[in-house]
Amino acid sequence: MKPTTCLFIIAYTFANCLSAQLMSTASGTEGVAPFGVHFNALNPGSGVIQPPPSGGISFSADFQYEWDFGDPLSGNWPSSGRSRNHDIGFVSGHVYENPGNYTVTLTVTTTENETHTYSQDITVQDPDLVFPGNSTICVSTSGNFTGAPSGALLVTTSDFFNLVPHMTDGKRILLRRGEQWYIKSEDNITLWPRSGPFILGAFGASTGRDEYGCHTNAPIIEIDYPNGYPTVYEDPDNTFVQNFFSFRDFRNAIFTGIHIIGNKSYWGFMGGGEDALSNLLLYQIEVEGFRTPVGNSHWNNPGNDLWMLVSSKIHDAYEMVVYTGSERLLVMGNAINNSEDTHILRVWQGYLAVISHNLLHGSSLFSNTGRHALKFHGPQESELSSTTETRIDHGSGFSVVHDNIMGTSGPWPVVIGPQDEGSDERLSHVIFERNRIFAGYGTMSQQSLPVMIALQVRGDHNTIRNNIIDGSRSSTYFTGISVIPTVFKNTEGNRIVHNTIVKNDYQD
């Protein structure tokens, strides 16, 4: 390339950056690494151009949104192979793993083929500076603290309950890699930090990281209560809890680099109380076992916001593998699989949600319940209009589901619609694109029926485009995409374009 050409490219890029308008799409512009950020281009106050209404409806899917997170070394998603540094959709998300200053760029192309460019700066803080001295607690069962941050409080214990007093706002607890903690007690750890920040992570040399970023020698916490369920204590507001880690109104917390193993007789390592979970990031963790390894509830109340599960492996549950719901929900880049009895990923609320780059398969392995790889539903209309304290603020919608691989999961792998015929749940403005549904991929159930309908949609103004659906090993009576009304409302305004549906075999 000639030098003059290089100068032209540099000059053009610099001029293009100068022309970018400032935007306010990020859920936060400053936080400690790893820093999870949700981006929302639909907020009229964001400074981003909004789609014009047509017949009273703004079809956000008509605009093209392309994100550059300014983090080119962040790698690629394992399942889709796409860059973590780039994304599509009117909502998106990114986790900044390393401290530094970043500039996010959004390019919006309108229906008139006009291009608008926006930018926003993000600052990611060094956790060693945010948690100095004994604000960091390093824990080892053997007393080996090689690699611990300078000045950290050093604790030698094999009893995880000794760490409970340190689980408070402004603390970082790091467990030594290659070591294991057992919890065999009838007690229950219940936490109520509210303002944060709080981190539970790992320290020490790594024997390697897999494609999800999980360390192969991550510290293990194994949970097995000897006498059935743990004792259930009341929190200060008389809410009962039954999880190993139970959060009530927990905010500004990060769980990263750990491996949790649980007996399938017990509820998961994480759950919610009657109030909200907010700004909670689960990043590069592995959770296996339990009834529902990872979940947050209850779902008939307001305030669940910024619940993020990213680059993690959750698997081999008795019931649902992941049960979650939130406003500004992020479920990105995970391997979620193998439920003995029910769903793989069940989203009970997804408002401004991003479900992307996940690998989902293996529901109902030992039952004929025929549940789903992805169940995306929402709160009922009565809960949205309620004036009681149990009301919820938003229904499910204005969300994107893209670049996922959904494998075998009973007769209906993917359902976007009400949880059942008797629930008045009205989903709208969900974009389902660039996903791949393979009827014969993943762990097969020995009792569930083969795939009959790969994707079922019940809702309004949803967009189903550019997906690949492979019906191999499905039922003879196979349907790729089914759009049907509910008993409460007809579907309307849905768009189904540019999908590829194939089936090259037959099965009774």
C-alpha positions in Angstrom: 0.0 0.0 0.0 1.4 3.4 -0.9 2.1 5.9 2.0 -0.4 8.4 0.6 -3.1 5.7 0.8 -2.3 5.1 4.5 -2.4 8.8 5.2 -5.8 9.0 3.5 -7.2 6.1 5.6 -5.9 7.6 8.9 -7.3 11.0 8.0 -10.6 9.6 7.0 -10.9 7.6 10.3 -9.9 10.6 12.4 -12.5 12.8 10.6 -15.1 10.1 11.0 -14.5 9.9 14.7 -14.7 13.7 15.0 -18.1 13.6 13.3 -19.6 11.1 15.7 -22.3 12.6 18.0 -22.2 12.0 21.7 -24.7 9.5 23.0 -25.9 8.2 26.4 -26.8 4.6 25.8 -24.7 2.9 28.5 -26.1 1.6 31.8 -23.0 3.0 33.4 -19.9 4.7 32.2 -17.5 3.9 35.1 -17.1 0.7 37.0 -14.6 -1.9 38.3 -13.3 -4.7 36.1 -14.9 -7.0 35.0 -17.4 -4.3 34.1 -20.7 -5.3 32.6 -22.5 -2.7 30.5 -25.9 -2.7 28.9 -26.5 -0.4 25.9 -29.9 0.9 25.0 -30.4 2.9 21.7 -34.2 3.0 22.1 -34.1 5.5 24.9 -35.3 8.9 23.5 -32.9 10.6 25.9 -29.9 8.7 24.5 -29.3 11.2 21.7 -29.7 8.4 19.1 -32.1 8.8 16.2 -35.4 7.0 16.8 -37.5 5.2 14.2 -40.5 7.2 13.1 -43.9 5.9 14.1 -46.1 4.3 11.4 -49.7 3.9 12.4 -48.8 4.6 15.9 -46.1 1.9 16.0 -42.3 2.5 15.8 -40.7 -0.6 14.2 -37.2 -0.5 15.7 -36.3 -3.5 13.6 -36.4 -1.2 10.5 -33.1 0.5 11.5 -29.8 -1.3 11.4 -27.6 -0.9 14.6 -23.9 -1.8 14.6 -21.8 -1.5 17.8 -18.1 -1.3 18.3 -17.2 -1.5 21.9 -13.6 -0.2 21.5 -12.2 -3.4 23.0 -10.5 -5.2 20.1 -8.6 -7.7 22.3 -11.8 -9.1 23.8 -11.8 -12.2 21.5 -14.6 -14.1 19.9 -17.7 -15.9 21.2 -17.2 -19.7 21.4 -20.5 -20.8 19.9 -21.0 -18.2 17.1 -17.4 -17.4 16.4 -18.3 -13.7 16.1 -16.2 -10.9 17.7 -17.1 -9.9 21.2 -16.1 -6.4 20.2 -18.9 -5.9 17.7 -22.6 -6.5 18.0 -26.0 -5.7 16.4 -29.4 -4.7 17.7 -31.1 -1.7 19.3 -30.0 -3.1 22.7 -26.7 -4.8 23.3 -24.1 -5.5 26.0 -20.4 -6.0 26.7 -18.2 -7.0 29.6 -14.9 -5.0 29.8 -12.5 -7.5 31.4 -9.5 -5.2 31.7 -9.0 -1.7 33.3 -8.7 1.2 30.9 -10.5 3.8 28.9 -12.7 2.7 26.0 -14.8 4.5 23.4 -18.0 2.8 22.2 -19.2 3.6 18.7 -22.7 3.0 17.4 -23.6 3.3 13.7 -27.3 3.5 12.9 -28.5 3.1 9.3 -32.1 4.3 8.7 -34.7 3.0 6.2 -33.6 5.9 4.0 -30.1 4.5 4.0 -28.8 7.4 6.0 -25.9 6.7 8.4 -25.6 8.2 11.9 -22.6 7.7 14.1 -22.5 8.1 17.8 -19.9 7.6 20.6 -19.7 7.3 24.3 -16.7 6.9 26.6 -16.4 4.1 29.2 -13.9 4.0 32.1 -13.0 0.7 33.7 -11.3 0.7 37.1 -8.5 -1.5 38.3 -9.9 -3.8 41.1 -6.6 -3.7 42.9 -7.1 0.1 43.3 -10.8 -0.1 44.1 -10.2 -2.8 46.8 -6.9 -1.8 48.4 -5.3 -3.4 51.5 -7.6 -5.4 53.6 -10.6 -4.5 51.5 -9.4 -7.6 49.6 -9.5 -10.9 51.5 -7.5 -13.7 50.0 -8.5 -17.2 51.2 -6.6 -20.5 51.0 -7.2 -23.9 52.5 -3.5 -24.7 52.5 -2.1 -21.3 53.6 -0.5 -20.7 50.2 -0.9 -17.0 49.2 1.4 -16.8 46.3 0.0 -14.3 43.8 -2.2 -12.5 46.4 -2.5 -8.7 45.9 -0.1 -6.7 48.1 -1.6 -5.8 51.5 -4.6 -8.1 51.2 -6.0 -9.7 54.4 -4.9 -13.4 54.3 -7.3 -16.0 55.7 -6.5 -19.7 56.0 -9.7 -21.7 56.3 -11.5 -24.6 54.8 -14.8 -23.6 56.3 -16.5 -21.2 53.9 -18.8 -19.9 56.6 -15.8 -18.2 58.1 -16.0 -15.8 55.2 -19.5 -14.6 55.8 -18.5 -11.6 58.0 -16.4 -10.3 55.0 -19.3 -10.5 52.5 -20.2 -6.9 52.8 -20.1 -3.7 50.7 -16.7 -2.6 49.5 -15.1 -6.0 49.9 -13.4 -8.4 47.4 -13.0 -12.0 48.4 -10.6 -14.1 46.3 -10.3 -17.8 46.6 -7.1 -19.6 45.7 -7.2 -21.5 42.4 -6.7 -25.2 42.6 -8.3 -25.5 46.0 -11.7 -26.6 47.2 -14.2 -25.7 49.9 -16.9 -27.9 51.1 -20.1 -26.7 52.7 -21.8 -29.5 54.7 -24.0 -27.7 57.1 -27.6 -27.1 57.9 -26.9 -23.3 57.9 -27.7 -21.0 55.0 -25.7 -18.1 53.8 -28.0 -15.1 53.2 -26.6 -11.8 52.2 -28.1 -8.3 52.0 -25.3 -5.9 50.7 -27.0 -3.2 48.9 -24.7 -0.4 47.7 -21.7 -2.5 46.7 -19.3 -3.0 45.1 -18.7 -6.6 46.1 -16.6 -9.2 44.3 -16.2 -12.9 44.8 -13.4 -14.1 42.6 -10.1 -16.0 42.4 -6.4 -15.5 42.7 -3.3 -17.6 42.0 -1.7 -19.2 39.0 -4.0 -20.6 36.4 -3.5 -24.0 34.7 -5.3 -22.6 31.6 -8.5 -21.1 30.5 -11.1 -22.7 28.2 -12.9 -21.1 25.4 -15.5 -19.5 27.8 -12.7 -17.9 29.8 -13.3 -20.2 32.7 -10.0 -21.3 34.5 -9.5 -25.1 34.4 -8.3 -24.9 38.1 -11.0 -22.5 39.3 -11.6 -22.6 43.0 -14.4 -25.1 43.8 -17.2 -24.6 46.3 -19.0 -27.9 46.7 -22.3 -27.8 48.5 -24.0 -30.8 50.0 -26.2 -30.6 53.0 -26.2 -33.8 55.1 -29.8 -33.7 56.3 -31.8 -32.6 53.4 -32.6 -28.9 52.8 -30.6 -26.3 54.7 -32.2 -24.6 57.6 -34.2 -21.6 56.3 -33.7 -18.4 58.2 -35.8 -15.3 58.1 -34.2 -12.2 56.8 -34.8 -8.8 58.5 -38.0 -8.4 56.5 -39.3 -11.9 57.3 -38.6 -13.3 53.8 -37.8 -17.0 53.7 -34.9 -18.2 51.6 -33.6 -21.6 50.5 -30.5 -21.0 48.5 -26.8 -21.3 49.3 -26.3 -17.7 48.3 -29.6 -15.8 48.7 -29.8 -12.2 47.8 -32.4 -9.7 48.9 -32.2 -6.4 47.1 -28.6 -7.2 46.3 -26.8 -4.6 44.1 -23.5 -3.9 42.5 -21.9 -7.4 42.8 -19.7 -9.5 40.6 -19.1 -13.2 40.8 -16.2 -14.3 38.5 -13.8 -17.2 38.1 -15.3 -19.7 40.5 -16.8 -23.2 40.1 -19.9 -24.2 42.2 -21.1 -27.8 42.5 -24.3 -28.6 44.2 -26.4 -31.7 45.1 -29.5 -31.9 42.8 -31.8 -32.1 45.8 -31.2 -28.5 46.6 -32.1 -25.2 45.1 -29.4 -23.2 43.2 -26.4 -21.3 44.5 -28.1 -18.0 43.7 -31.6 -16.8 44.1 -33.6 -13.7 45.0 -35.9 -12.6 47.7 -39.1 -10.7 47.5 -37.3 -7.6 46.3 -35.0 -6.9 43.4 -31.6 -7.9 42.2 -29.8 -5.0 40.5 -26.5 -4.7 38.7 -25.4 -8.3 39.3 -22.8 -9.8 37.0 -22.0 -13.5 36.8 -18.9 -13.8 34.6 -16.8 -16.7 33.6 -18.2 -19.0 36.3 -19.2 -22.6 36.1 -22.2 -24.0 38.1 -23.4 -27.6 37.9 -25.9 -29.6 39.8 -28.7 -28.2 42.0 -32.4 -28.1 41.2 -31.9 -24.8 39.4 -28.2 -23.9 39.4 -28.7 -20.2 38.5 -31.9 -18.2 39.0 -33.4 -15.0 40.2 -36.9 -14.5 41.5 -39.6 -13.6 42.5 -40.9 -12.3 39.3 -44.1 -10.5 40.3 -42.4 -7.4 41.7 -40.6 -4.3 40.2 -37.0 -3.4 40.3 -35.1 -6.4 38.8 -32.6 -4.6 36.6 -29.2 -5.3 35.0 -29.0 -9.0 35.7 -26.1 -10.3 33.7 -24.9 -13.8 33.0 -22.0 -13.8 30.6 -19.4 -16.3 29.3 -20.3 -19.0 31.8 -21.1 -22.7 31.8 -24.2 -23.8 33.6 -25.2 -27.4 33.3 -26.6 -30.7 34.6 -29.6 -29.5 36.7 -32.5 -31.4 38.0 -35.1 -28.8 37.0 -34.5 -25.5 35.1 -30.8 -24.8 34.4 -31.2 -21.0 34.3 -34.4 -19.3 35.4 -34.1 -15.5 35.1 -35.8 -12.3 34.3 -35.0 -8.6 34.5 -35.2 -5.3 32.8 -32.0 -4.7 30.8 -31.2 -8.4 31.0 -28.0 -9.8 29.5 -27.6 -13.5 28.9 -24.6 -13.7 26.5 -22.0 -16.2 25.4 -22.9 -19.1 27.8 -23.0 -22.8 27.5 -26.3 -23.8 29.2 -27.4 -27.4 28.9 -28.8 -30.6 30.3 -31.9 -30.5 32.5 -33.3 -33.8 33.8 -36.9 -32.6 33.9 -37.6 -29.1 32.5 -36.2 -26.0 30.7 -32.7 -25.0 29.7 -33.1 -21.2 29.7 -36.4 -19.8 31.0 -36.8 -16.0 30.8 -39.8 -14.9 32.8 -39.2 -11.2 32.0 -37.1 -9.7 29.3 -37.5 -6.0 28.8 -34.7 -4.5 26.7 -33.1 -7.9 27.0 -30.2 -9.4 25.1 -30.1 -13.2 24.6 -27.1 -13.8 22.3 -24.2 -16.1 21.4 -25.4 -18.9 23.8 -25.4 -22.7 23.3 -28.6 -24.2 24.6 -29.7 -27.8 24.5 -30.7 -30.9 26.4 -34.0 -30.3 28.2 -36.2 -33.0 29.8 -33.5 -35.6 29.6 -35.2 -38.1 31.9 -38.8 -37.1 31.5 -41.4 -36.7 28.8 -42.4 -33.2 29.9 -41.1 -31.8 26.6 -39.8 -28.4 27.8 -37.7 -25.9 25.9 -34.2 -24.9 25.2 -35.4 -21.3 25.4 -38.7 -20.2 26.9 -39.1 -16.4 26.6 -42.3 -15.3 28.2 -43.4 -12.4 30.5 -45.5 -11.1 33.3 -49.3 -11.2 32.9 -51.3 -8.1 32.1 -52.9 -8.1 35.6 -49.4 -7.8 37.2 -48.5 -4.9 34.9 -51.7 -3.0 35.8 -51.8 -3.9 39.5 -51.6 -1.1 42.0 -50.3 -3.3 44.8 -46.7 -3.7 45.8 -46.4 -6.9 43.8 -46.8 -5.1 40.5 -44.1 -5.3 37.8 -43.2 -2.3 35.7 -42.7 -3.7 32.2 -43.8 -6.6 30.1 -41.4 -8.6 27.9 -40.4 -6.9 24.7 -38.1 -4.6 22.9 -35.5 -7.3 23.1 -33.1 -9.1 20.8 -32.4 -12.9 20.6 -29.6 -13.5 18.1 -26.6 -15.7 17.2 -27.6 -18.5 19.5 -27.4 -22.3 18.8 -30.5 -24.1 20.1 -30.2 -27.9 20.0 -32.6 -30.8 20.8 -35.0 -30.0 23.6 -38.2 -32.0 23.2 -41.0 -31.2 20.7 -40.8 -27.4 21.0 -37.2 -26.2 21.4 -37.9 -22.4 21.3 -41.1 -20.6 22.4 -41.5 -16.9 22.4 -44.9 -16.3 24.0 -47.0 -16.9 27.1 -46.0 -19.6 29.5 -49.3 -21.4 29.0 -52.7 -21.1 27.5 -54.2 -19.5 30.6 -51.7 -16.7 31.0 -52.4 -13.3 29.5 -48.8 -12.4 28.6 -48.3 -10.1 25.6 -44.8 -10.0 24.1 -43.9 -7.5 21.5 -41.0 -6.1 19.5 -38.7 -9.0 19.9 -36.1 -9.5 17.2 -35.1 -13.2 16.6 -32.3 -13.3 14.1 -29.2 -15.2 13.0 -30.0 -18.1 15.3 -29.5 -21.7 14.5 -32.0 -24.3 15.6 -30.8 -27.9 15.1 -33.4 -30.5 16.0 -30.8 -33.3 16.3 -28.0 -31.4 18.0 -26.9 -31.9 21.6 -28.0 -34.3 24.4 -31.1 -36.2 23.3 -34.0 -37.0 25.7 -34.8 -40.6 25.8 -38.5 -40.0 26.6 -39.6 -36.7 25.0 -41.1 -36.6 21.6 -38.9 -35.5 18.7 -39.0 -31.9 17.5 -42.4 -31.0 16.1 -42.3 -27.1 16.0 -38.8 -25.6 16.1 -39.9 -22.1 16.8 -43.3 -21.0 18.1 -44.2 -17.3 18.4 -47.2 -15.7 20.1 -47.0 -11.9 20.2 -47.1 -8.7 18.3 -44.7 -6.8 16.0 -42.0 -9.3 16.3 -39.3 -9.9 13.7 -38.1 -13.3 12.7 -35.3 -13.1 10.2 -32.1 -14.7 8.8 -32.3 -17.8 11.0 -31.4 -21.4 10.0 -33.6 -24.2 11.2 -32.5 -27.8 10.5 -35.3 -30.4 11.1 -33.1 -33.4 10.8 -34.1 -36.1 13.3 -37.4 -34.2 13.9 -40.9 -35.6 13.7 -42.4 -36.4 10.4 -45.0 -33.7 11.2 -42.4 -31.0 11.5 -43.0 -27.2 11.4 -40.1 -24.8 11.2 -41.9 -21.6 12.4 -45.4 -21.3 13.8 -47.0 -18.0 14.6 -50.4 -18.3 16.3 -52.7 -16.2 18.4 -53.4 -16.5 22.1 -56.8 -16.9 23.7 -56.5 -13.3 24.9 -55.2 -11.6 21.7 -54.6 -12.2 18.1 -51.0 -11.8 16.8 -50.4 -8.9 14.5 -47.7 -7.1 12.7 -45.1 -9.9 12.9 -42.5 -10.1 10.2 -40.9 -13.4 9.1 -38.3 -12.9 6.4 -35.2 -14.6 5.0 -35.2 -17.7 7.1 -33.9 -21.1 5.9 -35.8 -24.2 6.9 -34.6 -27.7 5.9 -35.5 -31.3 6.6 -33.9 -34.2 4.8 -35.1 -37.1 6.8 -38.4 -38.5 8.3 -39.2 -40.0 11.6 -42.5 -41.2 13.1 
